């Protein structure tokens, strides 16, 4: 039997039309009512010379990821009192903006940003400027956060459009700040006739933050954009506020950092420090840190995460032994704590956190975007179950 070309093609064409129609109807995003939201007074903004665009300081919106208000600079992650208490390297890293983000609502048809960084070092050999020093914009659409634009730095002070041609209506956005650079200032630029408001507060059951303590990986190295770090991905997946206490090369379960963490009324503590520690130090410091947090917060879940599988470990015995010995020490500490009656303690094995195909890391250790995605896909369900 011979089938005509039109007969064969028509079902496919109809299917493609339906898909295109569905995409078109979904593309506008999820609008939100401005009524009842706290609007930002345009009189507080700075106007361009022609008056067509207003620049709003992000501080007026409030920034998530800040565990303390009494900071030396608004965009620091530790309180001012931590200076001279935590190690100098930890303090310096705490002045970087990893995990900080601002949620806001606007009916603007374009969104721009202007930001001044504390360092002119915009990138690293294995880590792009968009991740180290850039901005990252997402919109809330049908219960899911979706990417819409990025701020690409080329110098210490930058200005550029993040998104244009935004459909009519008001939408909720989230702007992530740089992972490995600090900020002197950051402003959002909107057309002068647009409205800007604070985002709705998170519901009471999600008001407490997830506090994530870790290494360069936790800080976001080497994500292509700030929103691609696994801590950010987990935050969007769970729609939960995350405080990022990742310190590159310095996530070593320091007692002083533990004291600061205990001040935070967290929904959960995640401890992911093994990559920066040797087995003997893991054995020495895990139990005191967990007991300190448990004493301060008797009911808060504590999650221990194993050292990732270094990507060449399948082939190189010494590389494999390096992470296996660390994980053996972490597991022994966990088992001892559970045997001693410490409750609310959870354990995440390393298997599959970055995948086993070698595509999950830039240098065998620091994740690619794919590696971060896999990490988040592994950890988010664990946290969801714990937080239910």
N, C-alpha and C positions, 0 to 999 in steps of 0.2 A: 504494500500500500504506500502511496506517495503522499507525503504531508506537505502542504503548501508552505512557502516561507512565511506568509502572514500568519498562518495558523500557529506555527512554531514560535514566532517572535512575539505575538500579542500577549501571552501570559507573562513573559518576562518584562515587556514594556509596562504592563499594568502594575506589576510588582514594583518596578522602579519608580513609577509615578506615585504609588502609595507611600513608598519609603521617603521620597522627596517631600511629599505633602506632610508626612509625619515630622520630618526634620524641620520643615519650615514652620510648622505650628509650635514646635518645641524650642525653636531657636531664640525666641524673644526672652526667655528666662522667666523667673518668678518675681512678679511685682509685689511690693509691700506698701502698706498704707503709711504715710508720713504722720497722720493724725495720732497724737498721743506720744510721739517720740520727742526727745529733747533736741530741739534745733539749735544749730550753732549760729550765733548772731553774725551776719555779714559785716557788721561794723568792726568786728575783731579781726577781719581778714585784711591782707594787703592787696591793693589793686595794681594791675599792670598800668603802664603809662596811659594806655588808651581806655582804661576802665572796663574792658570787655571780659577780663578774667580776674577772679579773686583767688588769693592764695591763703589757705587755712593751715595753721599749725596743727600737726597731728596730735600734739599733746591735748588739745581741746576735746578730742574724741575719746581720750583714754587709750592706753596701750596694754594689751594682754601680754602675758609672759613676764611681767614684773612681779616678783614676789614681795618686794618691799617698796614703800613710798619714800623712805628717808635715804635716798641715793645721792651720791656726790654729783652726778649728772643724771638727767631724766632717763636716758637710754642705757644706764648701767644695770647689770643684772644682780649685783650684790649691794647691800646697804653700805653707807659710808663707813659705818663702824667696823666693817670687815677689813678695811685697809690697815695693813700692819698686823693683822691677826692671821688671815690666811697667807699662804706663801705668796711672794711678790708675783711669781708667774701666774698663779691662779687669779690674783687680783687683776693683773693686766688683761687676762683673757675675759674676766667678768665685765670688762668695759666694752666688749664686743656685743653686738645686738642679737645673737642667735636666739631664735624662737620668739622674738618680739613681733607683734602684729597688731594692727588696728582694724576694727570692724566699724563700718559706717553705712549710712543709707543716704542715697542721693538720687535726684531725678535728672541729673546732668546728662547731656548727650555726649560729652567728652570728659575724660578724667586725665589730668596731667600730674606730674610730680616734680618737685625740686628738692634736692637733698645735698647736704654737705657732709662729707666723711671726715673722720678724725685722722685718717692715714691716706697718704697718696699711693700706697702700695695696693693696687686694685685687684691683683690676681696672684696666682701661684703657678708654677710650671704644670701642675696636674689638676688645677682647680680654676675654673673660669671666673672672670670678673663679675659675670652675672650672678654667680653664687656667693662669691666673697663679698662683693660690694654693691650688689644690685637690689632692686625692689621687685616684688612679685604680687600681681593682683588677681584675685579670684572673685567670682560672683556666686551667690546662693541661688540655685535653680532646682526646684522640685525636690528639696531636701538634700541636695548634693552640692558640694562646693566644686566649681569648675573654673579652670584657668581662662583668663581673658587678656592678660597683657603683662609685660615686664619692663622694668626700668634698667636700661643698659648703661653702666657707667663708663665714661671715657676719661674722666679727670676727677679731681677731688670734690668739686661742686658741679652738679649735673642738673639738667632740666630737660624734660621730654614728655610727650604724650604717652600714656599707658593704654588708653582705649578710646576709640572714637566711633561715631555712628551708633551709639547706644540707643536701642528702641525707646519709644515713649514710655513713661512710667518711672516709678521709684524702685530701686533695687538695693539689696544688701550686698556690700562688698567687704573683702578682707584683704588688707595690704600687709605682706610680710616684709620685714626689714632685713638688712644684710646679715649674713651668717658669721663672717670673720672680720668685718670691719666695724668700727664704731661710728656713731652719728653725732654731729654737732646740732643738726636741725634737719627736719623733713616736713615738707608742706604738700598739701593736695591742692591742685589748681582746677577750678571749675568755672564755667561761664557765669557771668555776674548775675544772671537771672535764675540760676539753679539754687536748689535748697540742699543743705547739708545737715544731717542729724546723726546723733549717736545711734548705734544699733540697739535693738531690744536687748535687755539683760538676759543672760542665760537662765534657764529655769532652775529652781532651787535644787533639784536633784543633780544638776550639773554645774553648780556654782563653785564647788571646790576644785582646785587644779590637780592635774596629774603632774607630779614633780619627777623629772627624769635627770638623773645624775650619771655622767659618763665621760667619754673621751672625745677625741677629735671627730669620731664617727657621730656621737650624739650631738656635737656642735654643728654637724652638717657637712663635714668634709667627705666627699668632694661633689656635692650636688650641683647641678647646672644652674639651679635657681633656688632661692630660699624656701619656696614652698615644696621642693622635692626632697628635703631632708625627711627621714622617716618619722621623726618627732612631729613634724608638721603634717605629714600624711596621716599619722595616727590621730592627730587633733581633728583633721577634717573628716576622717572616716567615722570617728565617734562623735563628732561635733562637740568637742570637749576642749577646754582651756588647758594648755600644756605649758609648764615652766621648764625651759631648757637650761639645765646646769651642766652642759657639756664643756669640757676644758681640754683643748688640744694638747696631748702629751702629758696632761696633769690630772686626769681623772683617777685618783689613787686612793679613794676612800679616806681622805684626810679627816682626822677628828674635828678640826675646825669647821670644815664644810658640813660635817654631820651635825654639829651644833646649830648651824644656820638652817639646815634642812628641817630640823626638829621644830623650828619656830613657825614653819608653814603648816597650816591646817589643810592637809592634802587629801584628795580622794584616794590617791595611791602614790606610793614611792616606787620608782623603778631604779635599780642600781645596776649599771652596765659598765663597770670599770675594769674588767679583767684585761683588756688589751694593753692598758698602761701599767700593769702590775706583774711582778714575778710570783711564782707559786707560793714562796715563803711569805711574801707580803700579803697575798690574798688570805692565806691561812691565819696571819696575824691580825688583820684588820676587819675581816667580814663580820665576825661575831660581835665585836664591840660596836660597830656601826649599826647593825641590826638591833641590838639591845638598846642602844641609845634612842633610836627612832621608836622602838616599841614602848620604852618607858615614857616617852613624851606623848605618844599617840597610840594608846592601847588597842584601838580598833581599826587603825588604818592599814590596809593591805600593803605588803612589801614584796616586790618582785625582784628576784635575782636573775640576771641574764648572763648566760655563758659567753665566753669569748667566741667571736665568729670563727668559722672555719677559714683559715687563710687559703686563698684560692689555689695556690700551688701545692697545698699539703697532700693532695692525692698522689703526687709524684715525688715530692721531696720529703724524705723522712724527718729531717731536722725541723722543717717548717711545720709538719704535722705534729711532731712531738711538742713543739713550742706551745701550741694552743691546747693540746690534750692535757698537758701537765697543769696548765692554769685551770682548766675546767675540772680536773680531778680535785684540785685544792678547793675550788668553789663548791663543788658537790659535797665534799667532806664537811665543809663548814655548814652547809645547809642541813645535811643529815644530823650533825651534832646539835644544831639549834632546834630542829624538830624533835629530836630525842629528848632535849631538855625541856620540852613543853612550850616552846615559842609558837604562838598561833598566828594565823593570817599571813603565813609566809608561803610564797609561790616561787616556782623554779622553771626557767625557760631554757631548754637544751639548745645547743648551737646548730643542730642538724637542719639544713635547709634555709637558714636565715638569709643567706645571700644566694642560694642556689648552688649547684655543683657543676656548672658548665663553664666556669671561668669568666662569664660575662658580667658578674655581679660586682666587680671591683676595678678601680682605675689602676691600682698598683699591687693588687693581690690582697689589700687590706681595706682601703677606703672605698666605700661603695660608689658605683655609678648610679644614675637615676634608677636603672633597673634593679640594682642591688638594694637601694633604699625602698623601692616599691615592694620587693620581696620581703624585706625586713618588716615593713609595716603590715603586710599581709599576714605574716606569721604572728606578730605581737598584738595587733589590734583585737583579734578574737579572744585572746587570753585576757586582755584588759576588759573587754566588754563583759565577759562572763564574771570576772571579779567584781566589776562595778555595778552589776545588775542588782 
